[in-house]
């Protein structure tokens, strides 16, 4: 059970880092047009899209990626709580 939890948490952590890199790439001209940028877009955009539909940008600032990363953080905490409950039960 612990190895499954560790694996899921690692996947969420890697995905969070991928999101951060993808978000930072928006600061550099044409960075998202590279092959690496396109791969990250294919991985990150399906997850970010629902957040962008719900949370409108504030001026020029898009805060939806911050909320998306917070949701991943809450998912990690939820996994820890779930696995703790399964151990006790």
PyMOL Python script that loads the backbone (N, CA, C, O; Angstrom):
from pymol import cmd

cmd.read_pdbstr("""\
ATOM      1  N   UNK A   1       0.810  -1.192   0.000  1.00  0.00           N
ATOM      2  CA  UNK A   1       0.000   0.000   0.000  1.00  0.00           C
ATOM      3  C   UNK A   1       0.855   1.259   0.000  1.00  0.00           C
ATOM      4  O   UNK A   1       0.563   2.225  -0.705  1.00  0.00           O
ATOM      5  N   UNK A   2       1.920   1.233   0.804  1.00  0.00           N
ATOM      6  CA  UNK A   2       2.772   2.415   0.889  1.00  0.00           C
ATOM      7  C   UNK A   2       3.469   2.705  -0.431  1.00  0.00           C
ATOM      8  O   UNK A   2       3.678   3.866  -0.783  1.00  0.00           O
ATOM      9  N   UNK A   3       3.831   1.657  -1.163  1.00  0.00           N
ATOM     10  CA  UNK A   3       4.500   1.881  -2.442  1.00  0.00           C
ATOM     11  C   UNK A   3       3.529   2.478  -3.456  1.00  0.00           C
ATOM     12  O   UNK A   3       3.939   3.279  -4.296  1.00  0.00           O
ATOM     13  N   UNK A   4       2.255   2.107  -3.394  1.00  0.00           N
ATOM     14  CA  UNK A   4       1.252   2.695  -4.284  1.00  0.00           C
ATOM     15  C   UNK A   4       1.067   4.167  -3.956  1.00  0.00           C
ATOM     16  O   UNK A   4       0.997   5.005  -4.855  1.00  0.00           O
ATOM     17  N   UNK A   5       0.989   4.480  -2.673  1.00  0.00           N
ATOM     18  CA  UNK A   5       0.868   5.872  -2.251  1.00  0.00           C
ATOM     19  C   UNK A   5       2.077   6.675  -2.713  1.00  0.00           C
ATOM     20  O   UNK A   5       1.924   7.773  -3.248  1.00  0.00           O
ATOM     21  N   UNK A   6       3.256   6.147  -2.513  1.00  0.00           N
ATOM     22  CA  UNK A   6       4.480   6.841  -2.927  1.00  0.00           C
ATOM     23  C   UNK A   6       4.492   7.081  -4.434  1.00  0.00           C
ATOM     24  O   UNK A   6       4.885   8.152  -4.898  1.00  0.00           O
ATOM     25  N   UNK A   7       4.061   6.079  -5.188  1.00  0.00           N
ATOM     26  CA  UNK A   7       4.025   6.204  -6.644  1.00  0.00           C
ATOM     27  C   UNK A   7       3.034   7.283  -7.078  1.00  0.00           C
ATOM     28  O   UNK A   7       3.358   8.100  -7.941  1.00  0.00           O
ATOM     29  N   UNK A   8       1.830   7.302  -6.494  1.00  0.00           N
ATOM     30  CA  UNK A   8       0.825   8.301  -6.857  1.00  0.00           C
ATOM     31  C   UNK A   8       1.274   9.713  -6.483  1.00  0.00           C
ATOM     32  O   UNK A   8       1.087  10.658  -7.250  1.00  0.00           O
ATOM     33  N   UNK A   9       1.861   9.842  -5.313  1.00  0.00           N
ATOM     34  CA  UNK A   9       2.354  11.152  -4.875  1.00  0.00           C
ATOM     35  C   UNK A   9       3.486  11.619  -5.793  1.00  0.00           C
ATOM     36  O   UNK A   9       3.566  12.801  -6.126  1.00  0.00           O
ATOM     37  N   UNK A  10       4.352  10.704  -6.199  1.00  0.00           N
ATOM     38  CA  UNK A  10       5.436  11.053  -7.119  1.00  0.00           C
ATOM     39  C   UNK A  10       4.880  11.507  -8.462  1.00  0.00           C
ATOM     40  O   UNK A  10       5.379  12.476  -9.036  1.00  0.00           O
ATOM     41  N   UNK A  11       3.866  10.832  -8.970  1.00  0.00           N
ATOM     42  CA  UNK A  11       3.245  11.239 -10.239  1.00  0.00           C
ATOM     43  C   UNK A  11       2.647  12.640 -10.144  1.00  0.00           C
ATOM     44  O   UNK A  11       2.803  13.455 -11.053  1.00  0.00           O
ATOM     45  N   UNK A  12       1.964  12.910  -9.039  1.00  0.00           N
ATOM     46  CA  UNK A  12       1.370  14.239  -8.853  1.00  0.00           C
ATOM     47  C   UNK A  12       2.460  15.297  -8.745  1.00  0.00           C
ATOM     48  O   UNK A  12       2.313  16.396  -9.279  1.00  0.00           O
ATOM     49  N   UNK A  13       3.539  14.978  -8.067  1.00  0.00           N
ATOM     50  CA  UNK A  13       4.648  15.931  -7.917  1.00  0.00           C
ATOM     51  C   UNK A  13       5.304  16.221  -9.269  1.00  0.00           C
ATOM     52  O   UNK A  13       5.591  17.376  -9.582  1.00  0.00           O
ATOM     53  N   UNK A  14       5.540  15.189 -10.062  1.00  0.00           N
ATOM     54  CA  UNK A  14       6.135  15.377 -11.383  1.00  0.00           C
ATOM     55  C   UNK A  14       5.207  16.216 -12.257  1.00  0.00           C
ATOM     56  O   UNK A  14       5.660  17.107 -12.974  1.00  0.00           O
ATOM     57  N   UNK A  15       3.912  15.929 -12.195  1.00  0.00           N
ATOM     58  CA  UNK A  15       2.946  16.695 -12.989  1.00  0.00           C
ATOM     59  C   UNK A  15       2.908  18.155 -12.543  1.00  0.00           C
ATOM     60  O   UNK A  15       2.780  19.054 -13.375  1.00  0.00           O
ATOM     61  N   UNK A  16       3.019  18.395 -11.242  1.00  0.00           N
ATOM     62  CA  UNK A  16       3.053  19.771 -10.728  1.00  0.00           C
ATOM     63  C   UNK A  16       4.264  20.514 -11.269  1.00  0.00           C
ATOM     64  O   UNK A  16       4.166  21.678 -11.656  1.00  0.00           O
ATOM     65  N   UNK A  17       5.412  19.835 -11.296  1.00  0.00           N
ATOM     66  CA  UNK A  17       6.606  20.476 -11.854  1.00  0.00           C
ATOM     67  C   UNK A  17       6.449  20.732 -13.350  1.00  0.00           C
ATOM     68  O   UNK A  17       6.912  21.756 -13.852  1.00  0.00           O
ATOM     69  N   UNK A  18       5.812  19.829 -14.054  1.00  0.00           N
ATOM     70  CA  UNK A  18       5.561  20.032 -15.481  1.00  0.00           C
ATOM     71  C   UNK A  18       4.671  21.257 -15.689  1.00  0.00           C
ATOM     72  O   UNK A  18       4.902  22.043 -16.607  1.00  0.00           O
ATOM     73  N   UNK A  19       3.662  21.419 -14.844  1.00  0.00           N
ATOM     74  CA  UNK A  19       2.805  22.600 -14.928  1.00  0.00           C
ATOM     75  C   UNK A  19       3.595  23.881 -14.682  1.00  0.00           C
ATOM     76  O   UNK A  19       3.421  24.872 -15.391  1.00  0.00           O
ATOM     77  N   UNK A  20       4.455  23.855 -13.686  1.00  0.00           N
ATOM     78  CA  UNK A  20       5.245  25.046 -13.366  1.00  0.00           C
ATOM     79  C   UNK A  20       6.152  25.408 -14.535  1.00  0.00           C
ATOM     80  O   UNK A  20       6.250  26.578 -14.903  1.00  0.00           O
ATOM     81  N   UNK A  21       6.811  24.424 -15.115  1.00  0.00           N
ATOM     82  CA  UNK A  21       7.679  24.687 -16.268  1.00  0.00           C
ATOM     83  C   UNK A  21       6.854  25.235 -17.423  1.00  0.00           C
ATOM     84  O   UNK A  21       7.269  26.185 -18.087  1.00  0.00           O
ATOM     85  N   UNK A  22       5.696  24.646 -17.664  1.00  0.00           N
ATOM     86  CA  UNK A  22       4.832  25.099 -18.757  1.00  0.00           C
ATOM     87  C   UNK A  22       4.378  26.541 -18.528  1.00  0.00           C
ATOM     88  O   UNK A  22       4.340  27.338 -19.465  1.00  0.00           O
ATOM     89  N   UNK A  23       4.040  26.869 -17.302  1.00  0.00           N
ATOM     90  CA  UNK A  23       3.608  28.230 -16.978  1.00  0.00           C
ATOM     91  C   UNK A  23       4.765  29.211 -17.160  1.00  0.00           C
ATOM     92  O   UNK A  23       4.580  30.293 -17.717  1.00  0.00           O
ATOM     93  N   UNK A  24       5.953  28.836 -16.694  1.00  0.00           N
ATOM     94  CA  UNK A  24       7.109  29.723 -16.831  1.00  0.00           C
ATOM     95  C   UNK A  24       7.506  29.918 -18.294  1.00  0.00           C
ATOM     96  O   UNK A  24       8.065  30.954 -18.651  1.00  0.00           O
ATOM     97  N   UNK A  25       7.221  28.934 -19.137  1.00  0.00           N
ATOM     98  CA  UNK A  25       7.546  29.059 -20.560  1.00  0.00           C
ATOM     99  C   UNK A  25       6.767  30.187 -21.226  1.00  0.00           C
ATOM    100  O   UNK A  25       7.183  30.699 -22.265  1.00  0.00           O
ATOM    101  N   UNK A  26       5.641  30.577 -20.636  1.00  0.00           N
ATOM    102  CA  UNK A  26       4.862  31.671 -21.217  1.00  0.00           C
ATOM    103  C   UNK A  26       5.583  33.012 -21.092  1.00  0.00           C
ATOM    104  O   UNK A  26       5.227  33.969 -21.780  1.00  0.00           O
ATOM    105  N   UNK A  27       6.570  33.092 -20.240  1.00  0.00           N
ATOM    106  CA  UNK A  27       7.324  34.324 -20.065  1.00  0.00           C
ATOM    107  C   UNK A  27       8.375  34.526 -21.158  1.00  0.00           C
ATOM    108  O   UNK A  27       8.892  35.630 -21.326  1.00  0.00           O
ATOM    109  N   UNK A  28       8.686  33.473 -21.892  1.00  0.00           N
ATOM    110  CA  UNK A  28       9.733  33.542 -22.913  1.00  0.00           C
ATOM    111  C   UNK A  28       9.111  33.452 -24.297  1.00  0.00           C
ATOM    112  O   UNK A  28       8.329  32.540 -24.566  1.00  0.00           O
ATOM    113  N   UNK A  29       9.447  34.384 -25.175  1.00  0.00           N
ATOM    114  CA  UNK A  29       8.853  34.379 -26.507  1.00  0.00           C
ATOM    115  C   UNK A  29       9.157  33.080 -27.259  1.00  0.00           C
ATOM    116  O   UNK A  29      10.294  32.606 -27.270  1.00  0.00           O
ATOM    117  N   UNK A  30       8.145  32.527 -27.872  1.00  0.00           N
ATOM    118  CA  UNK A  30       8.238  31.334 -28.722  1.00  0.00           C
ATOM    119  C   UNK A  30       8.680  30.067 -27.991  1.00  0.00           C
ATOM    120  O   UNK A  30       8.965  29.062 -28.643  1.00  0.00           O
ATOM    121  N   UNK A  31       8.745  30.084 -26.681  1.00  0.00           N
ATOM    122  CA  UNK A  31       9.177  28.888 -25.948  1.00  0.00           C
ATOM    123  C   UNK A  31       8.153  27.768 -26.074  1.00  0.00           C
ATOM    124  O   UNK A  31       8.514  26.592 -26.125  1.00  0.00           O
ATOM    125  N   UNK A  32       6.882  28.132 -26.125  1.00  0.00           N
ATOM    126  CA  UNK A  32       5.842  27.107 -26.245  1.00  0.00           C
ATOM    127  C   UNK A  32       5.727  26.569 -27.672  1.00  0.00           C
ATOM    128  O   UNK A  32       5.037  25.577 -27.904  1.00  0.00           O
ATOM    129  N   UNK A  33       6.393  27.212 -28.621  1.00  0.00           N
ATOM    130  CA  UNK A  33       6.370  26.742 -30.005  1.00  0.00           C
ATOM    131  C   UNK A  33       7.410  25.669 -30.274  1.00  0.00           C
ATOM    132  O   UNK A  33       7.400  25.043 -31.334  1.00  0.00           O
ATOM    133  N   UNK A  34       8.311  25.451 -29.319  1.00  0.00           N
ATOM    134  CA  UNK A  34       9.324  24.415 -29.489  1.00  0.00           C
ATOM    135  C   UNK A  34       8.690  23.038 -29.329  1.00  0.00           C
ATOM    136  O   UNK A  34       7.554  22.921 -28.869  1.00  0.00           O
ATOM    137  N   UNK A  35       9.419  22.009 -29.705  1.00  0.00           N
ATOM    138  CA  UNK A  35       8.906  20.646 -29.562  1.00  0.00           C
ATOM    139  C   UNK A  35       8.616  20.335 -28.095  1.00  0.00           C
ATOM    140  O   UNK A  35       7.587  19.739 -27.777  1.00  0.00           O
ATOM    141  N   UNK A  36       9.519  20.737 -27.202  1.00  0.00           N
ATOM    142  CA  UNK A  36       9.321  20.523 -25.769  1.00  0.00           C
ATOM    143  C   UNK A  36       8.080  21.262 -25.276  1.00  0.00           C
ATOM    144  O   UNK A  36       7.299  20.725 -24.490  1.00  0.00           O
ATOM    145  N   UNK A  37       7.907  22.487 -25.742  1.00  0.00           N
ATOM    146  CA  UNK A  37       6.737  23.276 -25.363  1.00  0.00           C
ATOM    147  C   UNK A  37       5.442  22.645 -25.845  1.00  0.00           C
ATOM    148  O   UNK A  37       4.431  22.685 -25.145  1.00  0.00           O
ATOM    149  N   UNK A  38       5.468  22.065 -27.032  1.00  0.00           N
ATOM    150  CA  UNK A  38       4.282  21.395 -27.565  1.00  0.00           C
ATOM    151  C   UNK A  38       3.960  20.128 -26.779  1.00  0.00           C
ATOM    152  O   UNK A  38       2.792  19.821 -26.537  1.00  0.00           O
ATOM    153  N   UNK A  39       4.989  19.401 -26.385  1.00  0.00           N
ATOM    154  CA  UNK A  39       4.765  18.199 -25.565  1.00  0.00           C
ATOM    155  C   UNK A  39       4.140  18.587 -24.228  1.00  0.00           C
ATOM    156  O   UNK A  39       3.187  17.954 -23.774  1.00  0.00           O
ATOM    157  N   UNK A  40       4.686  19.636 -23.596  1.00  0.00           N
ATOM    158  CA  UNK A  40       4.121  20.087 -22.326  1.00  0.00           C
ATOM    159  C   UNK A  40       2.692  20.597 -22.507  1.00  0.00           C
ATOM    160  O   UNK A  40       1.845  20.389 -21.638  1.00  0.00           O
ATOM    161  N   UNK A  41       2.423  21.256 -23.618  1.00  0.00           N
ATOM    162  CA  UNK A  41       1.070  21.741 -23.880  1.00  0.00           C
ATOM    163  C   UNK A  41       0.095  20.576 -23.986  1.00  0.00           C
ATOM    164  O   UNK A  41      -1.016  20.640 -23.461  1.00  0.00           O
ATOM    165  N   UNK A  42       0.513  19.514 -24.664  1.00  0.00           N
ATOM    166  CA  UNK A  42      -0.353  18.337 -24.787  1.00  0.00           C
ATOM    167  C   UNK A  42      -0.614  17.677 -23.434  1.00  0.00           C
ATOM    168  O   UNK A  42      -1.668  17.076 -23.226  1.00  0.00           O
ATOM    169  N   UNK A  43       0.337  17.789 -22.528  1.00  0.00           N
ATOM    170  CA  UNK A  43       0.201  17.186 -21.209  1.00  0.00           C
ATOM    171  C   UNK A  43      -0.573  18.103 -20.254  1.00  0.00           C
ATOM    172  O   UNK A  43      -1.404  17.626 -19.481  1.00  0.00           O
ATOM    173  N   UNK A  44      -0.310  19.398 -20.301  1.00  0.00           N
ATOM    174  CA  UNK A  44      -0.828  20.327 -19.296  1.00  0.00           C
ATOM    175  C   UNK A  44      -2.156  20.992 -19.667  1.00  0.00           C
ATOM    176  O   UNK A  44      -2.994  21.214 -18.792  1.00  0.00           O
ATOM    177  N   UNK A  45      -2.357  21.307 -20.923  1.00  0.00           N
ATOM    178  CA  UNK A  45      -3.556  22.044 -21.319  1.00  0.00           C
ATOM    179  C   UNK A  45      -4.866  21.326 -21.001  1.00  0.00           C
ATOM    180  O   UNK A  45      -5.811  21.982 -20.563  1.00  0.00           O
ATOM    181  N   UNK A  46      -4.970  20.000 -21.200  1.00  0.00           N
ATOM    182  CA  UNK A  46      -6.246  19.360 -20.844  1.00  0.00           C
ATOM    183  C   UNK A  46      -6.612  19.530 -19.362  1.00  0.00           C
ATOM    184  O   UNK A  46      -7.793  19.596 -19.020  1.00  0.00           O
ATOM    185  N   UNK A  47      -5.623  19.599 -18.504  1.00  0.00           N
ATOM    186  CA  UNK A  47      -5.881  19.801 -17.078  1.00  0.00           C
ATOM    187  C   UNK A  47      -6.181  21.268 -16.767  1.00  0.00           C
ATOM    188  O   UNK A  47      -7.039  21.564 -15.935  1.00  0.00           O
ATOM    189  N   UNK A  48      -5.477  22.186 -17.432  1.00  0.00           N
ATOM    190  CA  UNK A  48      -5.649  23.610 -17.149  1.00  0.00           C
ATOM    191  C   UNK A  48      -6.934  24.188 -17.754  1.00  0.00           C
ATOM    192  O   UNK A  48      -7.482  25.154 -17.225  1.00  0.00           O
ATOM    193  N   UNK A  49      -7.405  23.618 -18.829  1.00  0.00           N
ATOM    194  CA  UNK A  49      -8.555  24.174 -19.548  1.00  0.00           C
ATOM    195  C   UNK A  49      -9.805  24.349 -18.685  1.00  0.00           C
ATOM    196  O   UNK A  49     -10.416  25.417 -18.735  1.00  0.00           O
ATOM    197  N   UNK A  50     -10.216  23.350 -17.895  1.00  0.00           N
ATOM    198  CA  UNK A  50     -11.412  23.572 -17.062  1.00  0.00           C
ATOM    199  C   UNK A  50     -11.238  24.709 -16.048  1.00  0.00           C
ATOM    200  O   UNK A  50     -12.193  25.428 -15.755  1.00  0.00           O
ATOM    201  N   UNK A  51     -10.047  24.869 -15.524  1.00  0.00           N
ATOM    202  CA  UNK A  51      -9.795  25.956 -14.575  1.00  0.00           C
ATOM    203  C   UNK A  51      -9.878  27.307 -15.279  1.00  0.00           C
ATOM    204  O   UNK A  51     -10.373  28.277 -14.705  1.00  0.00           O
ATOM    205  N   UNK A  52      -9.403  27.373 -16.503  1.00  0.00           N
ATOM    206  CA  UNK A  52      -9.456  28.631 -17.260  1.00  0.00           C
ATOM    207  C   UNK A  52     -10.888  29.000 -17.625  1.00  0.00           C
ATOM    208  O   UNK A  52     -11.217  30.181 -17.734  1.00  0.00           O
ATOM    209  N   UNK A  53     -11.742  27.996 -17.815  1.00  0.00           N
ATOM    210  CA  UNK A  53     -13.154  28.274 -18.114  1.00  0.00           C
ATOM    211  C   UNK A  53     -13.873  28.815 -16.883  1.00  0.00           C
ATOM    212  O   UNK A  53     -14.774  29.644 -17.008  1.00  0.00           O
ATOM    213  N   UNK A  54     -13.485  28.355 -15.699  1.00  0.00           N
ATOM    214  CA  UNK A  54     -14.162  28.753 -14.462  1.00  0.00           C
ATOM    215  C   UNK A  54     -13.614  30.070 -13.918  1.00  0.00           C
ATOM    216  O   UNK A  54     -14.377  30.919 -13.459  1.00  0.00           O
ATOM    217  N   UNK A  55     -12.299  30.240 -13.968  1.00  0.00           N
ATOM    218  CA  UNK A  55     -11.645  31.399 -13.346  1.00  0.00           C
ATOM    219  C   UNK A  55     -11.206  32.369 -14.443  1.00  0.00           C
ATOM    220  O   UNK A  55     -10.291  32.071 -15.210  1.00  0.00           O
ATOM    221  N   UNK A  56     -11.857  33.525 -14.514  1.00  0.00           N
ATOM    222  CA  UNK A  56     -11.457  34.497 -15.543  1.00  0.00           C
ATOM    223  C   UNK A  56     -10.131  35.164 -15.176  1.00  0.00           C
ATOM    224  O   UNK A  56      -9.796  35.287 -13.998  1.00  0.00           O
ATOM    225  N   UNK A  57      -9.376  35.595 -16.196  1.00  0.00           N
ATOM    226  CA  UNK A  57      -8.125  36.315 -15.893  1.00  0.00           C
ATOM    227  C   UNK A  57      -8.422  37.652 -15.221  1.00  0.00           C
ATOM    228  O   UNK A  57      -9.443  38.290 -15.477  1.00  0.00           O
ATOM    229  N   UNK A  58      -7.508  38.048 -14.365  1.00  0.00           N
ATOM    230  CA  UNK A  58      -7.611  39.345 -13.699  1.00  0.00           C
ATOM    231  C   UNK A  58      -6.666  40.290 -14.438  1.00  0.00           C
ATOM    232  O   UNK A  58      -5.459  40.284 -14.196  1.00  0.00           O
ATOM    233  N   UNK A  59      -7.214  41.094 -15.330  1.00  0.00           N
ATOM    234  CA  UNK A  59      -6.386  41.936 -16.178  1.00  0.00           C
ATOM    235  C   UNK A  59      -5.543  41.062 -17.086  1.00  0.00           C
ATOM    236  O   UNK A  59      -6.075  40.276 -17.870  1.00  0.00           O
ATOM    237  N   UNK A  60      -4.235  41.197 -16.983  1.00  0.00           N
ATOM    238  CA  UNK A  60      -3.313  40.386 -17.782  1.00  0.00           C
ATOM    239  C   UNK A  60      -2.838  39.145 -17.020  1.00  0.00           C
ATOM    240  O   UNK A  60      -2.026  38.377 -17.535  1.00  0.00           O
ATOM    241  N   UNK A  61      -3.333  38.947 -15.811  1.00  0.00           N
ATOM    242  CA  UNK A  61      -2.858  37.864 -14.953  1.00  0.00           C
ATOM    243  C   UNK A  61      -3.850  36.700 -14.946  1.00  0.00           C
ATOM    244  O   UNK A  61      -5.021  36.868 -14.608  1.00  0.00           O
ATOM    245  N   UNK A  62      -3.364  35.532 -15.322  1.00  0.00           N
ATOM    246  CA  UNK A  62      -4.168  34.316 -15.309  1.00  0.00           C
ATOM    247  C   UNK A  62      -3.803  33.528 -14.058  1.00  0.00           C
ATOM    248  O   UNK A  62      -2.714  32.962 -13.965  1.00  0.00           O
ATOM    249  N   UNK A  63      -4.728  33.496 -13.092  1.00  0.00           N
ATOM    250  CA  UNK A  63      -4.445  32.806 -11.829  1.00  0.00           C
ATOM    251  C   UNK A  63      -4.931  31.360 -11.826  1.00  0.00           C
ATOM    252  O   UNK A  63      -4.749  30.648 -10.838  1.00  0.00           O
ATOM    253  N   UNK A  64      -5.539  30.926 -12.906  1.00  0.00           N
ATOM    254  CA  UNK A  64      -6.062  29.553 -12.947  1.00  0.00           C
ATOM    255  C   UNK A  64      -4.974  28.486 -12.765  1.00  0.00           C
ATOM    256  O   UNK A  64      -5.256  27.463 -12.140  1.00  0.00           O
ATOM    257  N   UNK A  65      -3.740  28.667 -13.278  1.00  0.00           N
ATOM    258  CA  UNK A  65      -2.715  27.654 -13.006  1.00  0.00           C
ATOM    259  C   UNK A  65      -2.364  27.532 -11.521  1.00  0.00           C
ATOM    260  O   UNK A  65      -2.022  26.447 -11.051  1.00  0.00           O
ATOM    261  N   UNK A  66      -2.448  28.627 -10.794  1.00  0.00           N
ATOM    262  CA  UNK A  66      -2.179  28.583  -9.355  1.00  0.00           C
ATOM    263  C   UNK A  66      -3.233  27.727  -8.669  1.00  0.00           C
ATOM    264  O   UNK A  66      -2.915  26.902  -7.813  1.00  0.00           O
ATOM    265  N   UNK A  67      -4.489  27.931  -9.050  1.00  0.00           N
ATOM    266  CA  UNK A  67      -5.576  27.143  -8.477  1.00  0.00           C
ATOM    267  C   UNK A  67      -5.415  25.674  -8.872  1.00  0.00           C
ATOM    268  O   UNK A  67      -5.664  24.782  -8.060  1.00  0.00           O
ATOM    269  N   UNK A  68      -5.001  25.421 -10.115  1.00  0.00           N
ATOM    270  CA  UNK A  68      -4.809  24.043 -10.583  1.00  0.00           C
ATOM    271  C   UNK A  68      -3.725  23.338  -9.772  1.00  0.00           C
ATOM    272  O   UNK A  68      -3.870  22.163  -9.434  1.00  0.00           O
ATOM    273  N   UNK A  69      -2.652  24.038  -9.460  1.00  0.00           N
ATOM    274  CA  UNK A  69      -1.575  23.450  -8.653  1.00  0.00           C
ATOM    275  C   UNK A  69      -2.047  23.235  -7.218  1.00  0.00           C
ATOM    276  O   UNK A  69      -1.688  22.237  -6.592  1.00  0.00           O
ATOM    277  N   UNK A  70      -2.844  24.157  -6.694  1.00  0.00           N
ATOM    278  CA  UNK A  70      -3.393  23.972  -5.344  1.00  0.00           C
ATOM    279  C   UNK A  70      -4.305  22.745  -5.291  1.00  0.00           C
ATOM    280  O   UNK A  70      -4.309  22.022  -4.295  1.00  0.00           O
ATOM    281  N   UNK A  71      -5.070  22.508  -6.343  1.00  0.00           N
ATOM    282  CA  UNK A  71      -5.935  21.325  -6.385  1.00  0.00           C
ATOM    283  C   UNK A  71      -5.085  20.056  -6.361  1.00  0.00           C
ATOM    284  O   UNK A  71      -5.440  19.086  -5.692  1.00  0.00           O
ATOM    285  N   UNK A  72      -3.976  20.058  -7.081  1.00  0.00           N
ATOM    286  CA  UNK A  72      -3.073  18.900  -7.028  1.00  0.00           C
ATOM    287  C   UNK A  72      -2.503  18.707  -5.628  1.00  0.00           C
ATOM    288  O   UNK A  72      -2.345  17.578  -5.163  1.00  0.00           O
ATOM    289  N   UNK A  73      -2.196  19.813  -4.964  1.00  0.00           N
ATOM    290  CA  UNK A  73      -1.697  19.742  -3.587  1.00  0.00           C
ATOM    291  C   UNK A  73      -2.759  19.142  -2.668  1.00  0.00           C
ATOM    292  O   UNK A  73      -2.451  18.293  -1.831  1.00  0.00           O
ATOM    293  N   UNK A  74      -4.005  19.581  -2.821  1.00  0.00           N
ATOM    294  CA  UNK A  74      -5.096  19.026  -2.010  1.00  0.00           C
ATOM    295  C   UNK A  74      -5.314  17.546  -2.333  1.00  0.00           C
ATOM    296  O   UNK A  74      -5.644  16.760  -1.445  1.00  0.00           O
ATOM    297  N   UNK A  75      -5.132  17.168  -3.589  1.00  0.00           N
ATOM    298  CA  UNK A  75      -5.271  15.761  -3.971  1.00  0.00           C
ATOM    299  C   UNK A  75      -4.211  14.915  -3.265  1.00  0.00           C
ATOM    300  O   UNK A  75      -4.495  13.809  -2.804  1.00  0.00           O
ATOM    301  N   UNK A  76      -3.008  15.433  -3.186  1.00  0.00           N
ATOM    302  CA  UNK A  76      -1.947  14.718  -2.482  1.00  0.00           C
ATOM    303  C   UNK A  76      -2.306  14.538  -1.014  1.00  0.00           C
ATOM    304  O   UNK A  76      -2.153  13.452  -0.455  1.00  0.00           O
ATOM    305  N   UNK A  77      -2.781  15.603  -0.403  1.00  0.00           N
ATOM    306  CA  UNK A  77      -3.176  15.512   1.013  1.00  0.00           C
ATOM    307  C   UNK A  77      -4.338  14.533   1.181  1.00  0.00           C
ATOM    308  O   UNK A  77      -4.391  13.780   2.154  1.00  0.00           O
ATOM    309  N   UNK A  78      -5.261  14.554   0.228  1.00  0.00           N
ATOM    310  CA  UNK A  78      -6.381  13.623   0.282  1.00  0.00           C
ATOM    311  C   UNK A  78      -5.927  12.181   0.161  1.00  0.00           C
ATOM    312  O   UNK A  78      -6.472  11.298   0.824  1.00  0.00           O
ATOM    313  N   UNK A  79      -4.926  11.934  -0.686  1.00  0.00           N
ATOM    314  CA  UNK A  79      -4.393  10.583  -0.809  1.00  0.00           C
ATOM    315  C   UNK A  79      -3.769  10.116   0.495  1.00  0.00           C
ATOM    316  O   UNK A  79      -3.971   8.975   0.911  1.00  0.00           O
ATOM    317  N   UNK A  80      -3.012  10.994   1.140  1.00  0.00           N
ATOM    318  CA  UNK A  80      -2.414  10.638   2.426  1.00  0.00           C
ATOM    319  C   UNK A  80      -3.507  10.310   3.448  1.00  0.00           C
ATOM    320  O   UNK A  80      -3.398   9.333   4.188  1.00  0.00           O
ATOM    321  N   UNK A  81      -4.557  11.132   3.482  1.00  0.00           N
ATOM    322  CA  UNK A  81      -5.645  10.897   4.437  1.00  0.00           C
ATOM    323  C   UNK A  81      -6.368   9.593   4.122  1.00  0.00           C
ATOM    324  O   UNK A  81      -6.710   8.834   5.029  1.00  0.00           O
ATOM    325  N   UNK A  82      -6.598   9.334   2.846  1.00  0.00           N
ATOM    326  CA  UNK A  82      -7.282   8.101   2.442  1.00  0.00           C
ATOM    327  C   UNK A  82      -6.484   6.864   2.835  1.00  0.00           C
ATOM    328  O   UNK A  82      -7.026   5.901   3.377  1.00  0.00           O
ATOM    329  N   UNK A  83      -5.189   6.909   2.551  1.00  0.00           N
ATOM    330  CA  UNK A  83      -4.358   5.754   2.885  1.00  0.00           C
ATOM    331  C   UNK A  83      -4.224   5.582   4.402  1.00  0.00           C
ATOM    332  O   UNK A  83      -4.116   4.457   4.892  1.00  0.00           O
ATOM    333  N   UNK A  84      -4.232   6.686   5.138  1.00  0.00           N
ATOM    334  CA  UNK A  84      -4.219   6.581   6.605  1.00  0.00           C
ATOM    335  C   UNK A  84      -5.498   5.940   7.115  1.00  0.00           C
ATOM    336  O   UNK A  84      -5.463   5.124   8.036  1.00  0.00           O
ATOM    337  N   UNK A  85      -6.636   6.308   6.515  1.00  0.00           N
ATOM    338  CA  UNK A  85      -7.908   5.708   6.911  1.00  0.00           C
ATOM    339  C   UNK A  85      -7.949   4.228   6.581  1.00  0.00           C
ATOM    340  O   UNK A  85      -8.493   3.432   7.347  1.00  0.00           O
ATOM    341  N   UNK A  86      -7.374   3.854   5.437  1.00  0.00           N
ATOM    342  CA  UNK A  86      -7.362   2.448   5.049  1.00  0.00           C
ATOM    343  C   UNK A  86      -6.486   1.622   5.986  1.00  0.00           C
ATOM    344  O   UNK A  86      -6.784   0.457   6.252  1.00  0.00           O
ATOM    345  N   UNK A  87      -5.417   2.217   6.480  1.00  0.00           N
ATOM    346  CA  UNK A  87      -4.546   1.515   7.430  1.00  0.00           C
ATOM    347  C   UNK A  87      -5.256   1.273   8.754  1.00  0.00           C
ATOM    348  O   UNK A  87      -5.116   0.215   9.367  1.00  0.00           O
ATOM    349  N   UNK A  88      -6.033   2.285   9.188  1.00  0.00           N
ATOM    350  CA  UNK A  88      -6.723   2.170  10.476  1.00  0.00           C
ATOM    351  C   UNK A  88      -7.927   1.225  10.390  1.00  0.00           C
ATOM    352  O   UNK A  88      -8.274   0.550  11.360  1.00  0.00           O
ATOM    353  N   UNK A  89      -8.551   1.192   9.217  1.00  0.00           N
ATOM    354  CA  UNK A  89      -9.777   0.407   9.079  1.00  0.00           C
ATOM    355  C   UNK A  89      -9.565  -1.001   8.787  1.00  0.00           C
ATOM    356  O   UNK A  89     -10.529  -1.755   8.650  1.00  0.00           O
TER     357      UNK A  89
END
""", "prot")
cmd.dss("prot")
cmd.show_as("cartoon", "prot")
cmd.util.cbc("prot")
cmd.orient("prot")
